[in-house]
Amino acid sequence: MRSRNSWKIRIFIGLAIVAFAFMRKCSSTETNPYTNREQAIALDPQEEIALGVQSAPQVAAQHGGLYPDERMQSYVDAVGDKLVANSMATNSPYRYEFHLLADEQTINAFALPGGQIFITYALFEKLNEDQLAGVLGHEIGHVLGRHSSERIANTEFWQTVSQGANVGANAGDLIAGIGQNTLLTNGRGDELESDDLGVLIMLNSGYDAYEMVNVMKVLKAAAGPNRVPEFQSTHPDPDNRIERIKESIEKYGG
C-alpha cells in the first residue's frame, strides 16, 4: 500500500512540474514585430544584450581573437552600420557590434543575443561588399528574430518537462530526445527566417540581394562533397536556401 501511494505521489509531482513548464512557456509567449511570429522568449532585450556582451570575448578567443588589421575591421563596421541604419534594425532595442575574427580556417558567421555579430576571416576574404552585406544582414536577422532567446526558452522548457517525467516515470530520455529534435528543427527554421530578413535588410540598404545567392554557393563549395544530410544539420542545404532567397527577393520587389 505504501509503495502504491508513493507511486501516486510521484505521478502527481511529475504532472505538476510538467504543468508548470507549460504554464511558464505560455506566459512568456509574445509576437515578434519583425517576423509577426509568436515566440516563447526567455530573456528581455536588455538581458539579451548583456548576455551577448558578456559572451563575446570568450567567443572571439575560441577563434583566435580579433583580426589584427584595423582597416578590415573598419570595413566590416561600415557595411554593418549601413545595414542597421537603413533597415528596421535601427529602431530595435539592440546594440549592434560587428567583429572580424582572426580564424583563417573556419568559414563561418554567427550572432549572439542582443547584437554581437561575428564573421571569420576565412569567410570574409571570399566575399565582395554585397556578399558581406548578405552575411551580416542574415546575422542581424537572427538578432531581430530573437532566435537565441527562443532557443534558451525551449531548452529550459524541455529540461523542466524532463525533470517532471523523471519524477513521474522513467521517460526522461524520451522527453529529452523530443526536446533535442525540437531544437534542431527550430534551428533550420531560424536560418530560413534570417535569410528572409537578410534579403529585406539588404534591399533597404541598397545592396544587390542576389549576391546572397552567391554566398550560398560559397558555403556549398566550402562544405565539399561530404556534406552532412540536411535532416542531420541545423542548417538547411544551400540549394534549398537559394530557392527560398529567390522567393524573398521576388516578395520584396528586388
Helices and strands as residue ranges (DSSP letters): H 2-27, E 29-31, E 38-40, H 45-62, H 70-85, G 88-91, E 97-101, E 109-111, E 116-120, H 121-124, H 129-145, H 147-168, H 172-204, H 211-223, G 230-232, H 238-251
